[in-house]
Amino acid sequence: MDDEFSLLGEAADELGLRVPIPTVTRIDTTIDEHSVSALVWGASSPRAVFLHGGGQNAHTWDSVLLALGISAVAIDLPGHGHSSWRADGDYTPAPNARALAPVVAKLAPDAEVIVGMSLGGLTAISLAAAVPDLVPQAVIVDVTPESPHRAAELEKQARGTVALIEGPQEFDSRDEIIELTAAAAPTRSPASIRRGVIHNTRRRADGRWVWRYARFREAPEAQPIWDDLAATAAPMTLVRGGRSHFTTDEDAERFRDRPGPTDIITIAEAGHSVQSDAPLELADVISRVLTQK
């Protein structure tokens, strides 16, 4: 695909949105010899920063951002999308936050909210603890510090597309990956699955297709992230997927016990990837958070 933004119109049509397609620009920032890539939506100062989950990339937010219609930055986490991979293979929240802090400060210094899903949500928590001025408030999507370990205990079917991270890494064709992804996400439309796979795969010089992310070496330990959460006073909204098993009632209540103002919202028909299952509903939550600021 020559133009990675050529699918935005299709995404808007699928959502029933009759809106102008905004200008989106990819910007790469070099930090300590590592490149962090980001999508900048709109020409004005970004109001929000979006951090995707493990095994995803910044385009996972396309539908949400089309619905929101705001200026924003969606970042490829280290080892994902177009960002460079780390030699040590450590893509846990703390090093992610250290890598992203100067990028957020450069591209979105006046952002009103950080939105993070799964690994991106844990990264947002670590970022809020390390550099609180960059996180005036946060929307954390279907994750608590216990979620990586909850996921490890789930059957493959209950993990949905997250299970693909542990599956095959090389394929003969992109269609093979689309078929595999569709089986893991049976409630999503074929068009949305195709778009997601296009953005999340690349073809090697030998003709084989591979995922556009590095494989994780280990899940992050829960307690350091709980400690980071306990150190944050910024308002946070935890958005749970009603069909997800990644965040339990017990973990959500522990999340609520943090010192800062906390709201918990459940989107009933969504699984773990709320931004893919219910983009309009998630956009509405984020819009309300921005309005309340």
Secondary structure, DSSP 8 states (H G I E B T S, - for coil): ---TTTTHHHHHHHHT-------EEEEEEEETTEEEEEEEESSS--SEEEE--TT--GGGGHHHHHHH---EEEE--TTBTTS---TT---SHHHHHHHHHHHHHHH-TT-SEEEEETHHHHHHHHHHHH-GGG-SSEEEES--TTHHHHHHHS-HHHHGGGGGGGS--EES-HHHHHHHHHHH-TTS-HHHHHHHHHHTEEE-TTS-EEESB---SS---HHHHHHHHHT--S-EEEEEETT-SSS-HHHHHHHHTSSS-EEEEEETT--S-HHHH-HHHHHHHHHHHHHH-
